[in-house]
Amino acid sequence: MEKIRVVITGMGVVAPNGHGLDKFEQALREGKSGIRFFPRLKDLKFGCQIGGMPEGFDEVRKRYFDHEKLLSLNDNIGYVSVSAVDAWRDAGFDWSDDKHEVDWDTGAILGCGIGGMDTIAERVVPMVSQGETRRMGSRVVEQVMNSGTSARVGGLLGLGNQVTSNSAACSTGTEAIVDGMMRIRSGLAKRMLAGGSEGVSPYIWAGFDSMRVLPRKFNDQPEQGSRPMSASANGFVPGGGGAVLVLEDLETARKRGARIYAEILGGNVNSGGQRNGGSMTAPNPEGVQRCIRSALADANVTADEVDVINGHLTATFADPSEVKNWSLALGRGAGDFPYINSTKSMIGHCLGAAGAIESVAVTLQLYKGFLHPSVNCEDVHPEIEAFSEKIPREVVEYPELKIIAKASFGFGDVNSCLIFKKWEE
């Protein structure tokens, strides 16, 4: 039986370097960083004192929601809520606070990596410890439960199909899109909002700082701190934000005359089992390669059809291994390797939101026919020097761009990969 085709008809993004598709695209083209110095991290004696945070977000969300709804929006839920409303409107649907109908054909899979840690640290733990439980208020549960992201969006838009949150560490956002695609393919939904979010908080980032996987050498040069594929990479820069894509079955999208950004041809999710080099923090190379190959097979795309890779590429020791895994999975050496770029070079690693924000970047590149640069990669890591010419250092106009493979790899040795295609009637 022929697969139900899944297309992208709307997008919303709240990224460290821009809120909204126009600003985000402009930042991508310009190689504009959203990474800044955080005085609070210095006060708290963090080794890494830089991070990616959407600017002016408190004012942004006040333009969307009334006082009552603002009470339940910590950063994590706020980022995804604004992104979802933007994506919904971008897909051609109306939205208002007084909507009463239930949309039984539409659902949401919107994940987060760590969730309401800031609320737990700043409100729950202190108030419980002081015996002030009754003063916490009725909103605290939805702010700390991992499904608060999807639950809030489900209520905002009146969604009646599956509404759930996934959590797969750094793979969360990409996995959510794979899951949303699969639900539409199965015929159980006509449309799914898919993506992820992550708050900005020292309580979220502290564990990574203690692991010494965050950079400590660029506190006085924040924009140079995120250096994927670079020899001078010193760790991943933490970040936060959110992004949502409206996925829709092609027939439904065509019937309502929707604008189509791109098609998702296929995808795959797997795990390396924390064996054969895989661990809680490192991927099993065979698992990564199998995930990529299985995504290509699901998409019915051959390895030589891939024009561009948008990698996980975090600016850690794993970057050279990732490039080598792509090479082995595709069976393509340095001479015929696709272009490869890292959106994290401009926004840092947004954890549960990373794959979703990067998927918006992928879709914009396909739709507009360009490649964004990987910044801070002047000194390519010596282990992947042979691939240097495939890493764009400035924007590349690429109107013939057709296929982008996007992958995310997370703590727990979990992997996810998507195959995006430029939309052509």
C-alpha positions as CSV (number, residue, x, y, z in Angstrom):
1,M,0.0,0.0,0.0
2,E,1.3,3.5,-0.9
3,K,2.5,5.5,2.0
4,I,0.5,8.6,3.1
5,R,2.8,11.5,2.1
6,V,3.6,14.0,4.9
7,V,4.3,17.7,4.2
8,I,5.2,20.7,6.3
9,T,2.6,23.5,6.1
10,G,3.5,25.7,9.0
11,M,6.4,26.6,11.2
12,G,7.1,28.7,14.3
13,V,10.5,29.3,16.0
14,V,11.8,31.0,19.1
15,A,15.6,30.7,18.8
16,P,18.5,32.4,20.5
17,N,19.3,34.3,17.3
18,G,15.7,35.2,16.3
19,H,12.0,34.9,17.0
20,G,9.9,34.2,13.9
21,L,10.8,32.8,10.5
22,D,11.9,36.0,8.9
23,K,14.4,37.0,11.6
24,F,15.6,33.4,12.0
25,E,16.2,33.0,8.3
26,Q,18.1,36.4,8.2
27,A,20.3,35.3,11.2
28,L,21.0,32.0,9.5
29,R,22.0,33.7,6.2
30,E,24.2,36.2,8.1
31,G,25.8,33.6,10.4
32,K,24.5,35.7,13.3
33,S,25.1,34.2,16.7
34,G,22.6,34.2,19.6
35,I,25.1,33.3,22.2
36,R,25.8,35.8,25.0
37,F,27.6,36.3,28.3
38,F,25.4,35.5,31.4
39,P,26.5,37.5,34.5
40,R,24.5,35.1,36.7
41,L,26.6,32.2,35.6
42,K,29.7,34.1,36.7
43,D,28.1,34.9,40.0
44,L,27.3,31.2,40.5
45,K,30.9,30.3,39.7
46,F,30.1,28.3,36.5
47,G,33.1,27.4,34.4
48,C,31.0,28.2,31.3
49,Q,29.5,31.6,31.6
50,I,27.9,31.9,28.1
51,G,24.7,30.5,26.6
52,G,22.0,30.9,24.0
53,M,18.8,32.6,25.1
54,P,16.0,34.2,23.0
55,E,16.1,38.0,23.6
56,G,13.1,40.0,24.9
57,F,10.9,37.0,25.3
58,D,8.9,38.3,28.2
59,E,7.6,41.1,26.0
60,V,7.0,38.7,23.1
61,R,4.7,36.4,25.1
62,K,2.7,39.3,26.4
63,R,1.6,40.0,22.9
64,Y,0.1,36.5,22.6
65,F,-1.5,35.6,26.0
66,D,-3.6,37.2,28.6
67,H,-2.6,37.5,32.3
68,E,-4.3,34.2,33.3
69,K,-2.4,32.1,30.7
70,L,0.9,33.9,31.4
71,L,0.7,32.6,35.0
72,S,1.3,29.0,33.7
73,L,4.0,29.8,31.2
74,N,7.6,29.3,32.5
75,D,10.2,29.6,29.7
76,N,10.0,26.0,28.6
77,I,6.2,26.1,28.1
78,G,6.3,29.7,26.9
79,Y,8.7,29.0,24.1
80,V,6.7,26.1,22.7
81,S,3.4,28.0,23.2
82,V,4.5,31.0,21.1
83,S,6.1,28.7,18.5
84,A,2.9,26.6,18.2
85,V,0.7,29.7,17.8
86,D,3.0,31.0,15.2
87,A,3.2,27.7,13.3
88,W,-0.6,27.3,13.5
89,R,-1.2,30.8,12.0
90,D,1.6,30.2,9.5
91,A,-0.2,27.1,8.3
92,G,-3.2,29.2,7.5
93,F,-5.4,28.6,10.6
94,D,-7.0,31.2,12.8
95,W,-6.3,31.3,16.5
96,S,-7.9,33.1,19.4
97,D,-8.3,32.6,23.1
98,D,-12.1,32.1,22.7
99,K,-12.0,29.1,20.4
100,H,-14.5,26.5,21.7
101,E,-14.4,23.7,19.1
102,V,-12.3,20.6,19.4
103,D,-10.1,19.7,16.4
104,W,-10.3,15.9,16.4
105,D,-8.1,15.5,13.4
106,T,-5.1,17.4,14.8
107,G,-2.7,16.4,17.6
108,A,0.7,17.4,19.0
109,I,3.9,15.7,20.0
110,L,6.0,18.4,21.7
111,G,8.9,17.3,23.9
112,C,11.5,18.7,26.2
113,G,14.7,17.4,27.6
114,I,14.8,18.5,31.2
115,G,11.6,20.6,31.5
116,G,10.6,22.7,34.4
117,M,13.8,22.5,36.4
118,D,13.8,26.3,37.0
119,T,10.4,26.1,38.6
120,I,11.4,23.2,40.7
121,A,14.5,24.9,41.9
122,E,13.2,28.4,42.4
123,R,9.7,27.6,43.7
124,V,8.9,24.0,44.6
125,V,12.0,23.0,46.6
126,P,12.3,26.3,48.6
127,M,8.6,26.5,49.4
128,V,8.3,22.9,50.4
129,S,11.4,23.1,52.6
130,Q,10.0,26.2,54.3
131,G,6.6,24.5,54.9
132,E,4.8,26.8,52.5
133,T,3.3,24.1,50.2
134,R,-0.1,25.8,50.2
135,R,1.3,29.0,48.8
136,M,2.8,27.4,45.7
137,G,-0.4,27.9,43.7
138,S,-2.4,25.7,41.4
139,R,-0.2,26.2,38.3
140,V,2.9,24.6,39.6
141,V,2.1,21.0,38.5
142,E,1.6,21.9,34.9
143,Q,4.9,23.9,34.9
144,V,7.0,20.9,36.2
145,M,5.4,17.9,34.5
146,N,7.2,16.9,31.4
147,S,4.0,16.8,29.4
148,G,3.3,20.5,30.3
149,T,4.6,21.5,26.8
150,S,2.1,19.5,24.8
151,A,-0.7,19.9,27.3
152,R,-0.6,23.7,27.2
153,V,-0.5,23.7,23.4
154,G,-3.3,21.2,23.2
155,G,-5.5,23.5,25.3
156,L,-4.5,26.7,23.4
157,L,-5.5,25.1,20.0
158,G,-8.2,22.8,21.1
159,L,-6.5,19.7,19.8
160,G,-8.4,16.4,20.1
161,N,-6.0,13.9,18.6
162,Q,-3.0,12.5,20.4
163,V,-1.4,15.1,22.6
164,T,1.8,14.0,24.3
165,S,5.3,14.9,25.1
166,N,8.4,12.8,24.4
167,S,11.8,13.1,26.1
168,A,14.9,11.6,24.5
169,A,17.6,14.0,25.7
170,C,19.3,15.8,22.7
171,S,17.3,13.7,20.3
172,T,13.9,14.9,21.6
173,G,13.0,17.5,18.9
174,T,13.9,15.3,15.9
175,E,12.3,12.2,17.5
176,A,9.0,14.2,18.0
177,I,8.9,15.0,14.3
178,V,9.5,11.3,13.4
179,D,6.7,10.3,15.7
180,G,4.4,12.9,14.3
181,M,5.1,11.8,10.8
182,M,4.4,8.2,11.7
183,R,1.1,9.0,13.3
184,I,-0.1,10.8,10.1
185,R,1.2,7.9,7.9
186,S,-0.7,5.4,10.0
187,G,-3.9,7.3,9.2
188,L,-4.6,8.2,12.8
189,A,-4.3,11.9,12.3
190,K,-4.6,14.4,9.4
191,R,-2.2,16.9,11.0
192,M,0.3,16.9,13.9
193,L,2.2,19.7,15.5
194,A,5.7,18.4,16.3
195,G,8.8,19.9,17.9
196,G,10.3,20.7,21.2
197,S,11.4,23.3,23.7
198,E,13.8,23.8,26.5
199,G,14.0,26.5,29.2
200,V,17.0,28.7,30.0
201,S,18.2,28.2,33.5
202,P,21.5,27.6,35.4
203,Y,19.6,24.7,37.1
204,I,19.3,23.0,33.7
205,W,22.9,23.7,32.7
206,A,24.6,23.0,36.0
207,G,25.0,19.3,35.5
208,F,26.7,19.7,32.2
209,D,29.0,22.3,33.6
210,S,30.0,19.9,36.4
211,M,30.7,17.3,33.7
212,R,33.1,19.8,32.0
213,V,31.4,19.3,28.7
214,L,30.7,23.1,28.3
215,P,33.3,25.5,27.0
216,R,35.3,27.5,29.5
217,K,37.7,29.4,27.2
218,F,35.3,31.8,25.5
219,N,33.6,33.6,28.3
220,D,35.0,36.9,27.0
221,Q,34.1,36.0,23.4
222,P,30.6,34.5,23.5
223,E,29.9,34.5,19.8
224,Q,33.0,32.4,19.2
225,G,32.2,29.8,21.8
226,S,30.2,27.3,19.8
227,R,32.7,25.7,17.4
228,P,31.3,22.5,15.8
229,M,33.9,20.5,13.7
230,S,36.7,22.9,14.9
231,A,40.0,21.9,16.3
232,S,39.6,24.5,19.0
233,A,36.2,23.3,20.0
234,N,36.0,23.3,23.8
235,G,32.5,21.9,24.5
236,F,28.9,22.6,23.7
237,V,27.4,26.0,24.5
238,P,24.0,25.5,26.3
239,G,20.9,27.2,25.0
240,G,17.2,27.3,25.1
241,G,14.2,28.0,22.9
242,G,11.5,26.2,21.0
243,A,10.2,25.3,17.6
244,V,7.1,23.7,16.2
245,L,6.3,22.3,12.7
246,V,2.8,21.6,11.4
247,L,2.9,18.3,9.7
248,E,0.0,17.4,7.4
249,D,-1.0,14.6,5.1
250,L,-0.6,15.8,1.5
251,E,-4.2,15.2,0.5
252,T,-5.6,17.3,3.3
253,A,-3.1,20.1,2.7
254,R,-4.0,20.1,-1.0
255,K,-7.7,20.2,-0.4
256,R,-7.4,23.3,1.7
257,G,-4.9,25.0,-0.7
258,A,-2.1,25.1,1.9
259,R,1.3,26.5,1.2
260,I,3.8,23.6,1.4
261,Y,7.3,24.2,2.6
262,A,8.8,20.8,2.1
263,E,8.0,17.1,2.3
264,I,9.3,14.7,5.0
265,L,10.1,11.6,3.0
266,G,11.1,9.4,5.9
267,G,12.8,8.9,9.2
268,N,14.0,6.5,11.8
269,V,14.6,6.3,15.6
270,N,16.9,3.7,17.3
271,S,19.4,3.1,20.0
272,G,22.9,1.8,20.1
273,G,22.2,-0.1,23.3
274,Q,25.1,1.4,25.1
275,R,27.3,-1.3,23.7
276,N,30.4,-1.4,21.4
277,G,31.6,2.1,22.3
278,G,28.2,3.4,23.1
279,S,27.5,4.6,26.6
280,M,25.2,7.1,28.5
281,T,27.2,9.9,26.8
282,A,28.7,8.4,23.7
283,P,27.0,6.9,20.7
284,N,27.6,3.3,19.4
285,P,28.9,4.0,15.9
286,E,26.9,1.1,14.5
287,G,23.7,2.4,16.0
288,V,24.3,5.8,14.4
289,Q,25.0,4.3,11.0
290,R,22.0,2.0,11.1
291,C,19.7,4.9,12.0
292,I,20.9,6.9,9.0
293,R,20.6,4.0,6.6
294,S,17.2,3.0,7.9
295,A,15.9,6.6,7.5
296,L,17.2,6.6,3.9
297,A,15.5,3.3,3.3
298,D,12.2,4.5,4.8
299,A,12.4,7.6,2.5
300,N,13.3,5.5,-0.5
301,V,16.3,7.7,-1.1
302,T,19.7,6.5,-2.1
303,A,22.8,7.8,-0.3
304,D,24.1,9.6,-3.4
305,E,20.9,11.7,-3.6
306,V,21.6,13.4,-0.3
307,D,22.7,17.0,-1.0
308,V,23.3,18.3,2.5
309,I,23.7,17.0,6.0
310,N,22.5,19.1,9.0
311,G,24.3,17.2,11.7
312,H,24.0,17.0,15.4
313,L,27.5,18.4,15.7
314,T,27.8,19.9,19.1
315,A,31.4,21.1,19.3
316,T,32.6,18.2,21.5
317,F,35.0,15.3,21.0
318,A,32.1,13.5,19.2
319,D,32.1,15.7,16.1
320,P,34.9,14.0,14.1
321,S,33.3,10.6,14.9
322,E,29.9,11.9,13.7
323,V,31.3,13.0,10.4
324,K,33.0,9.6,9.9
325,N,29.8,7.8,10.8
326,W,28.0,9.9,8.1
327,S,30.7,9.0,5.6
328,L,30.4,5.3,6.4
329,A,26.6,5.2,6.5
330,L,26.4,7.0,3.1
331,G,29.3,5.1,1.6
332,R,30.7,8.5,0.5
333,G,34.2,9.6,1.2
334,A,35.6,13.1,1.3
335,G,35.7,13.4,-2.5
336,D,32.0,13.0,-3.0
337,F,30.7,13.9,0.5
338,P,27.6,16.1,0.8
339,Y,27.7,19.6,2.2
340,I,27.5,19.5,6.0
341,N,26.6,22.3,8.4
342,S,25.7,22.8,12.1
343,T,23.0,25.2,13.2
344,K,24.4,24.9,16.7
345,S,27.4,27.0,15.7
346,M,25.0,30.0,15.9
347,I,22.5,29.0,18.6
348,G,24.4,26.6,20.8
349,H,22.9,23.3,21.9
350,C,19.2,23.9,22.8
351,L,18.9,20.4,24.3
352,G,15.2,19.2,23.9
353,A,14.6,22.0,21.4
354,A,17.7,21.4,19.3
355,G,16.3,19.0,16.7
356,A,13.1,21.1,16.3
357,I,14.9,24.4,15.8
358,E,17.4,22.8,13.4
359,S,14.5,21.2,11.5
360,V,13.0,24.6,10.9
361,A,16.5,25.7,9.7
362,V,16.6,22.7,7.3
363,T,13.1,23.5,6.0
364,L,13.9,27.1,5.4
365,Q,17.1,26.2,3.5
366,L,15.1,23.8,1.2
367,Y,12.3,26.2,0.7
368,K,14.5,29.2,0.0
369,G,17.4,27.4,-1.8
370,F,20.4,28.3,0.4
371,L,22.9,26.8,2.9
372,H,23.6,28.6,6.1
373,P,27.3,28.7,7.2
374,S,28.9,26.8,10.0
375,V,30.5,29.6,11.9
376,N,33.7,29.4,14.0
377,C,35.0,26.5,11.9
378,E,38.1,28.2,10.4
379,D,40.3,25.5,12.0
380,V,38.7,22.3,11.0
381,H,39.5,19.4,13.3
382,P,42.5,17.5,11.9
383,E,40.7,14.2,11.9
384,I,38.2,15.5,9.4
385,E,40.4,18.0,7.5
386,A,39.7,16.0,4.3
387,F,36.0,17.1,4.5
388,S,36.9,20.8,5.0
389,E,35.6,21.9,1.6
390,K,32.2,20.5,2.3
391,I,31.7,22.8,5.3
392,P,30.2,26.2,4.2
393,R,31.8,29.1,6.0
394,E,29.5,31.7,4.5
395,V,26.0,31.5,3.0
396,V,25.7,29.4,-0.2
397,E,22.9,30.1,-2.7
398,Y,21.8,26.6,-3.8
399,P,18.6,26.8,-5.8
400,E,19.0,23.2,-7.0
401,L,19.0,21.8,-3.4
402,K,16.7,18.8,-3.2
403,I,17.4,16.5,-0.2
404,I,18.7,17.3,3.3
405,A,19.3,14.6,6.0
406,K,19.0,15.8,9.5
407,A,20.0,13.8,12.6
408,S,20.2,14.1,16.4
409,F,22.0,11.9,18.8
410,G,21.3,12.0,22.6
411,F,22.4,10.9,26.0
412,G,21.5,7.3,26.5
413,D,22.9,6.4,23.1
414,V,19.6,7.3,21.3
415,N,19.5,8.4,17.7
416,S,17.0,9.9,15.3
417,C,17.2,10.9,11.6
418,L,14.9,12.6,9.1
419,I,15.0,13.0,5.4
420,F,13.6,16.3,4.1
421,K,12.8,17.0,0.4
422,K,12.2,20.3,-1.4
423,W,8.6,20.5,-2.3
424,E,7.8,20.2,-6.1
425,E,4.4,19.7,-7.5
